[in-house]
Amino acid sequence: MIKAEMHQDDFEAYEELFDVKDRKARRSRKPKARHIPKKEAHEVLGEIAETAGLEGGFEITYQPSKYEQGWLLSSLEGFYDQHLITDVLAQVRGGKEATVYCCEAHPSTGVGFLAAKIYRPRMFRQLRNDKVYRQGRDVLTADGRPVKKTDHRLMRALNKKTDFGVQVSHTSWLMYEYTTLGRLFAAGAAVPQPIASSDNAILMAYCGDAEAPALPLSEIRLEDDEAKPLFDEVLRNVELMLQQHMIHGDLSAYNILYWDGKITLIDFPQVTNSQTNDKAYFILQRDIKRVCEYFARQGVKSDPEALTRQYWDRYVRHFRFDPELGPIEEVPL
């Protein structure tokens, strides 16, 4: 909770930007003299589970655990209300930060299934140290707009990691994935088409069919005749991202899906700005090395160091970053 450093009017404005809930409750909340013990994580989720989702008629086929149900339904009920999904069928993939579910799509969407990526409750996340990825990135609001750097109160909340600062950071992290998917999909990258976002979830195109989801490359043994074309396709996407001044940041065979002879790159919350991040070369080098190591096991020979230098020289080295204009290409005389 933000204390004396923020005025009430400021906080209400930020609630609109970052989807902070229960504004009326916050305004009416009065200080209490007695100490209230902090609730355990399972108690909080148990209370959510008793009230979320089902009251609005959102009943699902998938049977979540008792404590999973609350945050799953509360995260997805907005998509249900918008007539984007009608059911949750199965859990597809679990991770340290988020869980992906296969949802039955509403007929109006024109597709059979959609994937919902739900970020885990903060108390149960095992977030990596994301400071290296955030360097050089704007803070994004719930509608994907950058926050002004002159907003000193908000920046202090982020730096001091108040409750509100943590919420702002979470919203920005999620919106980087959503907005990145939108930009890359429009540019022709092999990524899921983003459909909608909420304060804790992203809805996107589903890779797979009614019987099974697409598997990550890490679980696939490629045929001899498809390994090299798929390696080239991954590199095409690496180049396309660099053209957009992006580096995936966590690219490996675990974050590349395989389905029906094609690949799809996923998991973009840590996307790095190639022009403004001091660690950009290291991050690009690591991404390319991981990809090359997987395809080497599939019989594809490559030189990750040479590829990194090649892409860096082509898409990054000849740019300078202007604080007002952004990346500017420097043409040699």
N, C-alpha and C positions, 0 to 999 in steps of 0.2 A: 504494500500500500504506500502511495506517495504521501509524504507528510507535508511540512510547512513550506517546502520548496515549490509547491504548485498551488495556485489559487483554484477555487471551485469552478469558475468559468473556464479556465484552461483545461481542467480535467474533463469537463463535460464535452468540450470540443474534441478532445482526444478519444473519448469514448466512441464518437461517431467514426473517427478515422480507423480505429483498430478493433472495432466490434467488441468493446468491453461491455459486458452484459449488466443487467439489473441496475440501470441508472436511477430509477425511482428508489430502489432499496438503498443505494449509496447515499442519495440525498437525505433520506429519512433516518439513516443509521446514526445513532447517538453513542457517544463514548460510554463505556461501562467501567465502573470502578473495580469490579472484581476480575480476577484473572480467569480466563477460560482455557483449559488445556487444549493443546493442538490435537486434532483428530488424526487417527491413524489412516493410512492410505486406503485400507480395505473398508473402513467405515465411510469415508467420503464416497467411494465408488458404489458402495452398497446403497447409500441414499439416492445417488443418481439413478441407479438401476431401478429403483422403485417408482420413479416418476417419469422417466424419459420415454419418448417414442411411442409406446403402445397406446397411450391415451388418445393419440390422433389417428389410430387405426393402422399404424405402420407395423404390421405383423410380418415376420420374416421366416423363411424356411430354414435358414442356417440357425443352429442352436449354439449361441455363444455361452461362455461360462458366466457365472453370476455377476462377476465384477467387470467382465468385458461388455456385457449387454448395455450397461448405462451409457458408456462413452461411445459405443458403436452406434446406438440408435440416435443419441443426441447429435452426433456428428453428421448423420446421414438424413435425418428427418427433413431438413431443408430441401434436399434433392428430391425426396418423396413428395413434398408439398408443391414443388415446381414441376411435377409430372415428368421427371427425368428418369427415375427408377421406380420399380414397383415391388421389388423383393431383393433380399440379400441371400444368395444361394450357397456360397462357400467362401472359406478363407483360402486365398491363393498363395500368399507369401507373408512371412513375418520377419521383422528386422529389429534392430536396436532402436530405431526412431519411429517406425511406422509399420502398419499392417495393411496389406492390400486384400480387398474382397472382390469377388465376382458378383455383380448385381444384374438382375433382370431389368433390361431397359424398358422404359415406357414406349408403347407403340408409336407415339408422336416423334420419337428420336430417329426412327427408321433403321435401327440396329437391334440385334437380339440381346446383347450384353454390353455392360460398361464396367470399368474397373474403378473402384473407390479406394483411394489411398488415405488412410486415417492415421494421423499422427498420434502417438501414444500419449497418455496423460503425463505431464511433466514429471510427476513423482516416480514414474516407472521408466522414463527414458534413460538411455545410456549414450547421451550425445558425445560425439568426439569433440576435441578441442577445435571449434570452428573459427577461431580468431584468424587463422591463416587464410581462410576462404573469404571472410567478411572484409578483409583489407581492400580498400579501394571501391567498395560497393556502397551505394546509397541505401538508406533505410526505407523500406517500402510500406505503404499503408495497405489496408485490406482491399482497396481497389487497384493496387499495383502502382500507385503514384509515389515518387520519391518524396521524402520529408525534407523540408528546407534545413540546411546545415546551420542556419541562424536560429533555429528553434532550440535555444540553450537549455530550457527546462526539460525538454524531452531528452536531449543528449545527456544531461546529468542523471536522469532516471535510468537511462541505458547503462551509463558508466558505473552507477552505484548499485545496479541490479536490484532495484526495488521490484515489488510485485508488478507494478505497471510496466517498468522497464523490461522485465522478463516477457510479459505479454506482447509488447511491441517487438521485441527480438524474435519471438516465435512467429508472429504474423509476417514479419519481413522474410524470415527463413522459408516459410511456406509459399509466400507470394513469389519469391525468386524462382522456385520450381515451376509454379503455374505460368508466370509470364515468360520464362525461358522456353517452356514447351510451346507456347503460342508463337513466339518468334521463330523458333526452329522449324515447327511444322509448316508455317507459312513460307519458309525459305526452302522447303523441300527435303528436310532432314528425315531420317528414319526414326521418328519418335512418335509416341502416342498423341493423338489429337486431344487437346484439353477441351473439356466440355463446360465445367463449372467449378467454382471453389466456394468453400465456406470458411469459418474461422478455424476449423481444425481438420479439413479434408479437401481433397482434390478429386474430381470426377473426370475420367478420361476414357479414351478408346480401350477396348479390351483385346488382348492378344491371346488367342486360343479359340476353343469352341465349347459346345455344351458338355463335352466329355472330359476335357482337360485343359489347363492353361498352358501357355507357352513356357518352356523351360529356359533357364539361363544357359549360356554357352558352356559354363563350367560343368554342366551335367550332360553335355552333348559330345559325342564322338562324330566328327564330320566325315563325310565321304571325301575321298581323295579329290574328286573333281569339283567340289564346292568350297573347299577350304580357302584357296587363293582368291576366288571372286568375293567371298564374304570378308576376307581380310582387306581387300581393296575397298569394299563398301564401308567398313569401319573407318578406314583412313579418309574416305570421302567425307564422312560425317565430322571427323576431327578437323579437316580443312574448312568445311562449311561453318563449323562453330568459330574457328579462328577468324573467318571473314566477318563474323558478327561480333568479334572481339570477346569471344567466350572460350573458356577451357572447362571441360566437364568437371574435373577435380577429383573424381572417384571412379574413373573408367577402368573396367576390368571385365573378365568373362562372367563375373557375377552380376553385372549391371547391363548385360546385353542379352536380350531374349532371342530365342530361335523358334521360328514357326514356319512350317511349309516352305523351307528353303530360303527364308528371308530373316533378317535381323531387325531388332528394334532396340534402340538405346533408351534406358530408363534412369531414374533417380538423379535429379538435377538440383536439389536445394543448395548444394555447395558450389554451384557454378561460379567460376572465377573470372574476373575481368582481366584479360590479357594485357591491357594497356596501363592499368593503375595498380596492379598488385605486385609488390616487390618480389614475391615468390613465384611469379607466373612461370618462369622458365623451369624451375624445379617441378612445379605441379604438372606442366605439360610433359616434361621428361618422364615423370612417374607414370602418367596415363599411357603414354606410348609404349613404355617398357612393359607394362602389364599386358597390354594387348599383344605385343610381339611375343611375349613368353607363352601365352596361350596358343597362338597360331604356330609357334615353333613346334609345339607338341603335336600339332596337326600336320606337320610336314612342310610348313611355309617358312622359308628362310628370309630374314630381314636384318637390318641394322638399326636398332632403335635410336642410338646416338646420332647417326647420320640423318635419320628421319626427323628427329627433334630439331637439329640445327637447320635442316632444310625448311621446315615449317616456320621456325622462329624467324629466319632471315626473310622469308617470303611475306609473312603476315604480321609480324610484330616489330622487328628491328627497325624498319624504316618509318615508324610512326612515332610522333611525339604527342604527349597528352597536354591539351590546353584546358585549364579549369573551367572555362566558359564554353568553349566550342567542342570539347571532347577530343577523340583521336584525330590527328591531322597527318596525312601522308606527306613525307618529306621526299620530294623527287630529286635525285642526284643531278647536279649541274652537268 
